[in-house]
Amino acid sequence: MSEAIAVGTPKREVSVAVSAVRKRRIKVWSIRAALVVLWLASWEIAATYWIDPFYYSKPSQVWLKLVEWFTQGTSFGSIWANMLVTMEEAVGGFLLGALAGVVLGILLGRSPLLAEICAPFIKAVNAVPRIVLASLFLIWFGLGLQSKVATAFILVFFAVFFNAFQGAREVDRNLINNARILGASRVQVLTTIVVPSATSWILASLHSAFGFALIGAVVGEVVGAEQGLGLLIARSQGNFDTPGIYAGMIVITVLALVAEALLTALEKRLLKWRPPAAHTEVQI
Amino acid sequence: MTAPVIELRSATKRFRSGSGGVHTAVQSLSMTVRPGEFVAVVGPTGCGKSTTLSLVSGLEPPSEGQALVRGENVSGIPEGVGYMFQNDAVMPWRTVLDNVAAGPRFRGASKAEARKRAEIWVDKVGLGKFGGYYPHQLSGGMRKRVALAQTLVNEPEILLMDEPFSALDVQTRALMQDELLRLWSGTGAAVIFVTHDLDEAIALADKVVVMTASPATVKATFEVGLDRPRDVEEIRMTPEFQDVYREIWQSLKEEVDKTRERSSAGV
């Protein structure tokens, strides 16, 4: 506990330690900023003097494209509306996929017979390159929201399912026996022991799962849609509008990072019982 | 003489071992425990002492023979049984208070009621200031106290303990033994305390049961006539304690030697 250390240590040493941490942080961030500037500048210069900006575009053109999208809108309505559509699809697929993955994962994880019966089917479905299902879903559900939610769902489901399954299988037998002796019914064992034990596994999978949900939504839109960031990218491709593709990528990246931050906050809240990781310094 | 609260009648427990063979953990074992009696079970390491407890607790049914609690065949977990496991079994995602409140909650007490009872027991085991801490913030000895409170809050009539203090350092262990005797006295609970430490067995128990090398069965039973209340550190120094120790060790030594011979012969 950090307070406990602070109490026993002289004030001066604590302030030295704090300022060392701050110095390090400033150093790390300034080098990161320098790397970004270096990368963008070399791209800009290269595209101005040596390589063809028609194919490779350049940061200033991408920036102008972004400004255009956010001030004048895109050819498919305002950029905000397009972002909203993509997020709706991704979040919808994410929530449904995660829920189904958790429920089925825990169910199969706690029932060896069911797991043995289902194993080959799950392996087979998992082996299908699921992204091609986007085409199938387009035929089934049309150009609207549903086909993208379905694509995102199928990608999210497997990511979450395998982790929930593993998490439910590896619950400490001691904890279950202890709860049973203390008087827990089967349902209580499930809700108070199995689900919390599996939670750290499940939460770990949610990070990559949201990435999959965005991929599902965007690929679904590239295959065919009426609105959305994937459609913007597909249309830019059709028009040989390289800056448009980059601009679409950037918007999606920012959305993904925001979602990642929200998930990390949720994880911290739910797992506050866990001992702090041994090296929190080098988190990537 | 009062009727036994726990009785094993030539109970045998076999497990299927990993390689497809059959491993007999306990062989026609018979023993009785009266209400309020503190019985220690000692035997060589790995002889099947813990299996005895799982038979009484209903976690495992016997392959042959009978396990009776209050004169009735054990099927499922009998009412009024508490079990302290060798390894930590506290829930790491719950605070000390919520861990202790788990038992009453499982048994249908309201949240407020469960909390109130948990607070009393958290105080009794000396963790009053740590109610809001998570297990990972506590030392090994403190976690054992949580486990003890978690078990005792249900006010068990039968207390099963599987080497609960074996992972602790010597000083903490002595402290926890005293604590256990203090909390147990006056509850009237019958205790089966499994250990491989003869010192611990004699210091705590009214009766010491010596088990044979695997497969385990009762070799001999010894009465420990030491007065209560006891101070486990002090009592070890008394000549009475040492007499009892010598007597039981004679019996236990043969079994320990057998186990050693077997393990050195690679069986």
Interface residues (C-beta under 8 A of the other chain):
Chain A: M1 D172 N174 L175 N177 N178 A179 R180 I181 L182 G183 A184 S185 Q188 T192 I193 P196 T199 L271 K272 W273 R274 P275
Chain B: S57 L59 I77 V81 G82 Y83 F85 N87 D88 A89 V90 M91 P92 W93 R94 T95 A102 G103 F106 R107 Y134 P135 H136 Q137 Q150 T151 N154
